[in-house]
Structures are given as C-alpha cells and as structure tokens.
Amino acid sequence: MDRATFCLRARLDAGTLDAWIEAGYLRRELAEADLARALLVRDLIEDLGVNEEGVEVVLDLVDQLHAARAALRRVLAVLAEEDRGVLERVRARIWPDRT
C-alpha cells in the first residue's frame, strides 16, 4: 500500500509513520498487517497513554501470540492428516467447551 493511503487509513501524519517505522513498530512495506499494528500503536499511545517501552512490550507479546497461534494451526494441520479420531481427541482436550 502506498504511504499516502496508509497514512490516511491509519490516521497518521508522515512524520509519525517514519518514526514508527524507525522504531520498528511497522515494516517499510506497509501491508495490511502493518495497518492493524499502526491502529493498535495509535490506540496504545493516544487512548491508553502507553509509553515507548510499553508499546514495544505489547507488540512483542502480540507477535508471540501470533506465532503461537500459527504453530498451533500447523500442529492441527498435521493431526488432520492423521487419524481423524486423534484430531478430535486433541481438540476436545485443548478446547473442551467447543465440543
């Protein structure tokens, strides 16, 4: 996505965008995932008063959560290729309230 569109959709000025890229909050490619991150960062800073160190911690935790979810999806995909009963038993033990 181009910078102007990104800034408009994220409700950021170009200087803030550059600062957040430099800080490592966003990638230079400015994909949809970066837009979601920019909105989160803006909310953290403007609405919740989180400082720079706090933003870094929150983004690190979000990244860890996404990585864990991706790993779980990969495990479930492998299990899906195996015996269907194994997958169902694993799902029942991980999410007992979804049966």
N, C-alpha and C positions, 0 to 999 in steps of 0.2 A: 504494500500500500504506500502511496506517496506521502511525504511528510505533511503537506498541507491538509490532506484528507485525514490523516492520523490526528493531527493537532485539533482539527475541528471535531472529530468524533470523540476524542479524549478530553476535549475542553481544556487544552493546554496551549501555552504560547511556545514558540520555537525555542526560546532560551531555556525554559523548563525542560522541554523534550531533550535538548542537548545535554543538560545537566544530569537528567535521569539515565541517559544512555552512558554518559561518562561514569556515573556512579555504579553502573552495572545492573540497574533495575530493569532495563529494556535492552533488547538487541537492536542493532542498527538496521536489520531487515524490516522491522516494523510489521510483523504479521498480526493476525487476529489475536493470537495468544498474548502478544505484547500490548494490544489494546486493552484486553482484560486486566493485565498486570498494571497498566497505567491508571485505569479506573480504580483499581484496588489501592495503589500507592496514593493517588489523589485523596481517596476517602480516608486512608490512614492518617495522612498528614493534615488535611483540612478539617475533616469531621471529628477525628479522634485525637488529634494533637500528638501523634506518634513522631518521635524524633528520628534522625537518620539511622542511628544504630538499631532502633526498634523496627524500622522498615526493613532493614537488612535481615533481622531475625525472622520477621513474619514471612518475607519472601523465601528465605531458606526453608522454613517449615512448610510452606506451600509447595515448594519444589520437592521436598522429601515426601510429602503426601502424594503428589502426582506420581513420583517414582514408585512408591509402594503400591499404589493402585494399578499401575502398569504391570508391575511384577505379578500381582495377584491375577490380573487378566491373562497374563502369559501362562501361569500355573493352571488356571481354569481351562484355558485352551488346550493345554497338553492333556489334562484329565478328560476333556471332552472327546479326545481322540482315543481314549482308552475305554474300558468298560463303563457303560452309562451308569451302572449302579454305584461305581466308585465316585463318579462326579456328583451324583445325587447325595450320597452319604457325606461327602466333603462339604457340599453346600449346606446341608442340614446342620452340620456341626459348626460351620462358620456363621451362618445366618439362621438360627433356629426359629426366629419369628417370621420367616418368609416361606414356610412350608405350606 
